[in-house]
């Protein structure tokens, strides 16, 4: 279980990684065997199942997504 301070630091690093558009830092928050499902995967990646498995597939997805949303920005509010 994280303390509130640990959770805040984690969230701030998560947002900073996204705002820097640094895929290595972003993916450091995921396990190697990550599985991700969303209908956007079908559209963006052409994967009919809508599911990606592993960091390399997720990396390719986030790369394409970041290229399409150049002004994406996160802010930790609380």
SULKAMO-V672522 format. One record per pair of residues at least 12 apart in sequence whose C-alpha atoms are under 8 Angstrom apart, sorted by the first residue. I is the first residue (numbers start at 0). GAP is how many residues later the second one is. D is the distance in whole Angstrom. If there is no record, write none. Layout:
BEGIN
i=[I | I]
gap=[GAP | GAP]
d=[D | D]
END
This chain:
BEGIN
i=[7 | 10 | 11 | 13 | 13 | 14 | 14 | 14 | 14 | 15 | 17 | 17 | 18 | 18 | 18 | 20 | 22 | 22 | 22 | 26 | 26 | 29 | 30 | 31 | 31 | 32 | 32 | 32 | 33 | 33 | 33 | 34 | 34 | 34 | 34 | 35 | 35 | 35 | 35 | 36 | 36 | 36 | 37 | 37 | 40 | 43 | 43 | 43 | 44]
gap=[70 | 65 | 64 | 12 | 15 | 58 | 59 | 60 | 61 | 58 | 55 | 56 | 53 | 54 | 55 | 45 | 36 | 39 | 40 | 28 | 32 | 25 | 24 | 22 | 23 | 20 | 21 | 22 | 19 | 20 | 21 | 16 | 17 | 18 | 19 | 15 | 16 | 17 | 22 | 13 | 14 | 15 | 12 | 13 | 20 | 17 | 20 | 21 | 16]
d=[8 | 7 | 6 | 7 | 7 | 8 | 5 | 6 | 7 | 8 | 7 | 7 | 7 | 5 | 6 | 7 | 7 | 8 | 8 | 7 | 7 | 8 | 8 | 6 | 6 | 7 | 5 | 7 | 6 | 5 | 6 | 7 | 6 | 5 | 6 | 5 | 5 | 7 | 7 | 5 | 4 | 6 | 6 | 7 | 7 | 7 | 8 | 8 | 7]
END
